[in-house]
Amino acid sequence: MQLVKYDIETAVITALDAKYKDITITDRKSYDFVMEGLRDYRELRLKIDAKHKELKADALEYGRAVDNEKNRLKALLAPGEEHLRETRQAEDDRKAAIKSEKERIEQDRVNGIREKIFAFQKVAGQLGGKSSAELQQIIAGIMDTPIDESYMEFVEEAKRAKSDVMTAIEDAYDTQIKWEREEAERKIEIEKLTKGRAEQEEKEKVLAEERRKIEEERAKFEADKKAEQERRDREEFERKAKEEAKAQAEKEAKEKAEREERERITREKVEAEEKARQEALKPDKEKLLAFARDLSGITGPKVQDKKAKAILADAIDGLSHTAAMIKTEVEDL
């Protein structure tokens, strides 16, 4: 059987494969080159499909030969086209990975600054039981901690946190100094009472009870103060976390709405174009279907000879197949 001609030489496809086979995306120019290659493959593939429909219209048997040649040519095209698709996809995946890594680095940066600010807030809850000397060292350490450009957009927040913890430490220092002064005075008083054992023992009991009460009051004060500071820190942390979560949710909702609107516009455009195309094809479809009905209605002349009847039967069968093929093709338009 004679090979069906598609007006596309195998050498053209071979040349196309050679042109795009070893392409690697390194910049915008090479990316555009890949897109150009995909368009070339698509153009040839569409030409093959168009020629296939043209050739197939002649006869069913000839149509099968056309199908085989179409599949052979498309099979030749497929590896090269798939190679370019994979090359493009690899580049798209690489860009997506870079974007994801940038977002992770940004989140790590923000978390790092948040941890430094929270470190100030933690100090306020660790002041209980510290001597005045220890508190002075803490004050010096906080004062020597600079609030510089490393805090970036959180500089003002860091300054407020540092100021708050300095106020808390200074209050604790004043309280501790007062307590130590009173403790020193109590010690002096105890020494004076050593002149009389009985009186001394009695007074020591009194002083011990006073110290116990003072310690209880001091411990309660420190515990209440620590609990209050921890509560404030926790509420502040939760408030900021909620604000950040809300901002992120609003951002994602906005992006989703914008994406869905773009998809809707694109979908409506495609549907409108398809509707217009179908409307333009309607006269041709109706003519083809009328022609198919005419072919199906042909009965042929009355013949007597056996061979003539066989020829007529084959012809009518061929017309029926042709009519069925026309109806199928019209549905695919």
Buried (B, 14 or more C-beta within 10 A) or exposed (E): EEEBEBEBEEEBBEEBBEBBEEBEBEEEEBBEBBEEBBEBBEEBBEBBEEBBBEBBBEBEEBBEBBBEBBEBBBEBBEEBBEBBBEBBEEBEEEEEEEEEEEEEEEEEEEEEBBEBBEEBBEBBBEBEEBEBEEBBEBBEEBEEBEBEEEBEEBBEBBBEBBEBBBEBBEEBBEBBBEBEEEEEEBEEEBEEBEEEEEEBEEBBEEBEEEBEEBEEEBEEEBEEBBEEBBEBBEEBEEEEEEEEEEEEEEEEEEEEEEEEEEEEEEEEEEEEEEEEEEEEEEEEBEEBBEBBEEBBEEEEEEEEEEEEEEEBEEEBEBBBBBBBBBBEBBEEE
